[in-house]
Amino acid sequence: MVRILCLFVSALLFSIAVSAAGHDAATATLIEDLGLRQAPQPIREATYWQKPRRIVVLMEARQRQSRPDAVEWLKPVAGDAEFVVASSRKEMAKLLDGADVLLGYCTHETLTNGKDLRYILNYSAGVDKCMSSPLIKERDLLVTNMQRIYGPGIAEHTIGMMYMLTRKLHVFHDRQREQQWDRKAVTRTQMWEVQSRTMLVVGLGGIGTEIARRAAALGMRVLATRNSSREGPDFMEYVGLSHELAELTKQADVVVNATPLTPATTGLFDRKFFSEMKPGTYFINVGRGKSVVTGDLIDALNSGHLGGAALDVQDPEPLPPGHPLWSAKNIIITPHISAGSDAQMERYWLVVRENLRRYTNGEHMLNVVDIKRGY
C-alpha cells in the first residue's frame, strides 16, 4: 500500500511539473532544449486579453501535409473558441473580420483587415513585414513568433555551406557535372581545416546560438555580437555589443549574419564592412537579404577580397534570372530554405499548441515579440 501511495505521489508530482513547464512532456522538453523564453507577466494581466472567441488558422500545403488534423488537435486547448480555416494567405486576410486570434502571418494587410485581433501567432521567426506596418504600434496586440524553432535546421545548413566553401566542394561539384576528374581544380592549401579558425556570429539570438554551438563543437573559436547584452553560453569565447562589430570582424575567418531585419541591420553589410574583413574571409547570410548591400557584396567577391559567400537569403527575393549575384565568384545560393528539416514541423506544432493553450488560460507566453525593438 505504501509503495502504491509513493508511486501515486511521484506520478502526481511529475504531472504537476510537466503542467507547469508545458502542455505535455514533449513540449516541456522542447522548451528546455531550445531555451524558449516565457514572458515575465501572464497575458491575463494585459488590458486587452480575453479568452479566444474566433480563431483564424492558416493551413497552407506544409501545414496540411505535416498535420492534417491540426484544427481538431488544437481545439481542446482553445476553450469554446470557433475555428475558421484559411487555405491561403490571401484567404486568411479576407477571413479576419471578427477574429480575435490569428495563427498565421502578421503583415500590414492582416493588421488592416483584422481590426479585432488581440493575438497573432506568427508562423515564421522573422517579423519584419509586421514591424514595418505603422499599425503595429497603434494597437494593443500580442505577437509571438517562431524564434529558436527553426534554429537547429538553419544552423546545420550554415555549417554545411561553410564546409562547401572551406573545402571547395562547390568547385568539385561543378567538375563532377562536367564529368571532369580534375585534382588540380584548387590547390590543396586552399582547402581549410576549420578547427582553430575563428567564426564571428553576428546576432546571438536563438538561431545564432545554435550556429555557434555547432561551430564550437568543431573546434572553432567563436565570437559573437548581440544587441541586448554581453551574455552568452559557455562555449563562446567572447560576446560583444553591436558597436564592437567592426573590431571583431577583423579577427574572423568566417562571418555569419543571423540578425533579424530592423532599421539598424538594414544595409549593415556594405562596402565598408567587407573592406574591414581579412582577405580570404568567408561570408554567410542566413538572416535577411536586405541586411546586405548586394552590389557591394558582388564587388567584394569579384575583386577576390572575399574568399567566398553563401547566401540562403538575398536581396531581391526571389533572385531573378540574369541577376549578377548568380554569376559572382565563389558564391553558393540556396532559395531561402535553410529552416526546413525533417524535425522542424513537429517543433512548430508543439509551440503553436502550447502558446494557444497559454493564451487561452491567460498564462506566461512563449517567444513574445518586443514591438519596440522590432524582433
Secondary structure, 3 states (H helix, E strand, C coil): CHHHHHHHHHHHHHHHHHHHHCCCHHHHHHHHHHCCCECCCCHHHCCCCCCCCEEEEECCHHHHHHCCCHHHHHHHHCCCCEEEEECCHHHHHHCCCCCCEEEECCCHHHHHHCCCCCEEEECCCCCHHHHCCHHHHCCCCEEECCCCCCHHHHHHHHHHHHHHHHCCHHHHHHHHHCCCCCCCCCCHHHCCCCCCCEEEEECCCHHHHHHHHHHHHCCCEEEEEECCCCCCCCCCCEEEEHHHHHHHHCCCCEEEECCCCCCCCCCCECHHHHHHCCCCCEEEECCCHHHECHHHHHHHHHCCCCCEEEECCCCCCCCCCCCCCCCCCCEEECCCCCCCCCCHHHHHHHHHHHHHHHHHHCCCCECECCCCCCC
